[in-house]
């Protein structure tokens, strides 16, 4: 039996067989050829390569995928169309979403036979299992896959229409109270947790923090330059590796003014360690970039010692944003410091106020005579 709508079968002799179309008979029936391998992944990889070669050598998309399954088309879309143009982390995100959600629900359906009703059934089935933001992202991915099928003339129009999605809920960010922040800063200073103070006063993402080098700091101008990020991704051998690459988006490449006390601490750290200008500020055990999970575990220990519950590394970024707004910084300036693509994204996430500020406003309210 083929796996998830693919022409890949496990044979009785233990081998895996993959079939692909090489032409059609006068009656329009497809003609197949087979390849064999020791594992499913080996055959699948070879099939994707063969079909890609057919496409690049002038083969017809309709001929190759016209009567194929959604699983086959999604594989080609991911590896043959998208992979050369997206970052490895984005590729892994797409692949995980396709394998975990789209294929189980839609993989067995033929591309030409996919209907809006089948897509709606998937949405309804995942409504209570996924966060609304995750489900909306999954549907955006499916729309792109189907739009590409239309562009390549597998479909005359996309079946993704009149689909009812759950309301998009923006989860309110966890922000440290003034008392929690005070305790956290005290413990960070006592334990040498400079990396956590840096996130708290710059809004850096975890991956950006781990990728920082001393050359990214202009001590004279008092600026920090964000140009890299660290991410752990899967490689082709079934394991993962730490990769230093470009930040999350183009807008994530930015300049951040540094508070004077942080500049002083960073300069002292650099002098004490005798670190060369190109070295990582927070190196890992092997001397390269810090492992994000190690930094997260360090923050968990710090939070426990400071008696802070329900906080994580991204809480520091949220807290930085809220403190900036409370001090009167505009959304546009804050958006640039956070590396958001637009100020609308910043407003969507932080257009509220902390409970402390609510209490202050409510307790000082009074009727005028």
Secondary structure, DSSP 8 states (H G I E B T S, - for coil): --STTSSEEE-TTS-EEEEEEEEE-TTS-EEEEEEEESSHHHHHHHHHHHHHHHHHTT--HHHHHTT-BHHHHHHHIIIIIIGGGS-HHHHHHHHHHIIIIIHHHHTTSBGGG--HHHHHHHHHHHTTTS-HHHHHHHHHHHHHHHHHHHHTTS-SS-S--S---------------HHHHHHHHHHHHHHT-HHHHHHHHH---HHHHHT-BGGGEETTTTEEEE--EEEEEE-TTS-EEEEEE--SSGGG-EEEE--HHHHHHHHHHHHHHT--TTSBTTB-TTSSB--HHHHHHHHHHHHHHTT--S--HHHHHHHHHHHHHHTT--HHHHHHHHT-S-HHHHHHHH-S--HHHHHHHHHT-----
